[in-house]
Amino acid sequence: MKWRDGVHPLAATSSNRRRRNQAVSLLSPLRYYLEIGLGVFLKGVGLEVLWRQTVTMAALGLGVFALGLGVFRRRLA
């Protein structure tokens, strides 16, 4: 099976993608999850190096949670 640009999970951390795909990948939590996972398990770095990825992934999670909460509240009303 041949992977297309942006489909393979490791493509989220690739730096040789098209600019459009790079911009879209900034909204994907998978990108930050992979950067954190690779940093911790393969490079042995800690939170002092990966704090930006952690904060960004938490912000994305809170944003999705807030959107879901808003949709839920509208459906109950």
WOZI-V913981 format. One record per residue. RES is the residue in one letter. D_LAST is the distance of its C-alpha to the last C-alpha in Angstrom with 2 decimals. Layout:
RES:D_LAST, RES:D_LAST
This chain:
M:47.54, K:47.43, W:44.53, R:43.24, D:42.53, G:39.23, V:38.71, H:40.79, P:39.02, L:41.90, A:41.61, A:38.79, T:41.52, S:44.13, S:45.39, N:47.08, R:44.09, R:43.29, R:41.58, R:38.52, N:38.10, Q:38.70, A:35.94, V:33.44, S:34.55, L:33.57, L:29.90, S:30.74, P:30.61, L:33.40, R:35.78, Y:35.37, Y:35.38, L:38.65, E:40.17, I:39.46, G:40.69, L:43.82, G:44.51, V:44.33, F:46.03, L:48.53, K:49.30, G:48.81, V:47.05, G:44.64, L:41.61, E:43.85, V:44.26, L:40.86, W:38.64, R:37.39, Q:36.28, T:34.60, V:32.71, T:31.71, M:30.47, A:28.47, A:26.94, L:26.02, G:24.43, L:22.40, G:21.35, V:20.20, F:18.41, A:16.60, L:15.64, G:14.43, L:12.40, G:10.77, V:10.11, F:8.83, R:6.31, R:5.21, R:5.51, L:3.81, A:0.00
